[in-house]
């Protein structure tokens, strides 16, 4: 956000300025008093377990110039500290983000899907970043709170935005997409994440497809050509559609060669041909990269330039990053997990060359509800075919071990949690082995690596 006066912020957010100099300027938005910097506007959000108003004094002591808050404010604040009052802080923040979006003169890409959202967002940022000044979602701040903060992090000088949009329940995508107002929409695919709340893949497809209805006819929709719901998604938009895939699509990946350090492939289709190198292993990662390339093409970037940009991709922690410790190669995919992403990671494990054994260390998956048993069985079946040793972590993941064992895998171990899994892995892994670590964010499976560092 560019500097704004408190009076301007009050008008944009529908709040009342109860204290402070109207001409004081806020330089940045912060929702966390622990990370407040001088010149910030502190947004005092409240939840079931916390009340942001309790931290206003701390924010002021660190240099915040004002707080956007509701309810009573603490005493003893600096005399010139600004108070922007609203009945609901989140509503005030959302209105502020919407008004700020009106001022931004940029083209926006919105990314949603059952898996791969953050990766596609990161790839797209890299592809666009070689030509444009780009702002993008930090981490996975993609919900009703994260998206407004991402929009407010953009500056007037930015030329492009890549914003991730997530959901847990029906009816969440449409208002978020309305806030983002994307020129380009990407749906990475329809999978089994969020089955607990939405109940079926059809409902998930309907929810994800709500993004497409927020794209103008002059915009673009980027869809996975080989997804079973692609025809359903196509019918949801009047925008120009670009499909990406391997066997089918307007943009395809051919001659994919998996290497320990990444993937080499040829991008082909109606936009021409170009050779590409992606420094991240996995066929599914190549599919993610195609969507980023498609986004680059909608911005007028040449195919060869899009392909070349992929070579500079650096993913955040826990997204199939490769680490070598004591001669053992780890594939750290601990960022999150659902049955589809588990299967994709296991296929990567199976396809990569290794001098030693392939070991899959797999934890729980979230938001599967009544579909959990089927999801764990599916993952276990693939794990048994993909790995020489399968280690399940925690009681929730015991179904993986059972399915892998029933499928004929001769070395299946069950552990109670991360500490036991770490100790076991220390005993069974040897130099030359290739180890996949994957589980949902709540499983904190990155802790297993701490024994090796």
Secondary structure, DSSP 8 states (H G I E B T S, - for coil): ---EEHHHHHHHHT-EEEES-TT-EE-EEES-GGG--TTEEEE--B-SS-BGGGGHHHHHHTT--EEEE-S---S---TT-EEEE-S-HHHHHHHHHHHHHHH---EEEEEE-SS-HHHHHHHHHHHHHTTS-EEE-STT--STTHHHHHHHT--TT--EEEEE---SSTTSHHHHHHHH--SEEEE----STTHHHH-SHHHHHHHHHTTGGGS-TTSEEEEETTSTTHHHHHTT--SEEEEEESSSSSEEEEEEEEETTEEEEEEEETT--EEEEESS--HHHHHHHHHHHHHHHHTT--HHHHHHHHTT----TTSSEEEEETTEEEEEETT---HHHHHHHHHHHHHS--SS-EEEEE----S-GGGHHHHHHHHHHHHHHH-SEEEEESGGGHHHHHHHHHTT-S-EEEESSHHHHHHHHHHH--TT-EEEEE--GGG-GGGGGGGT-
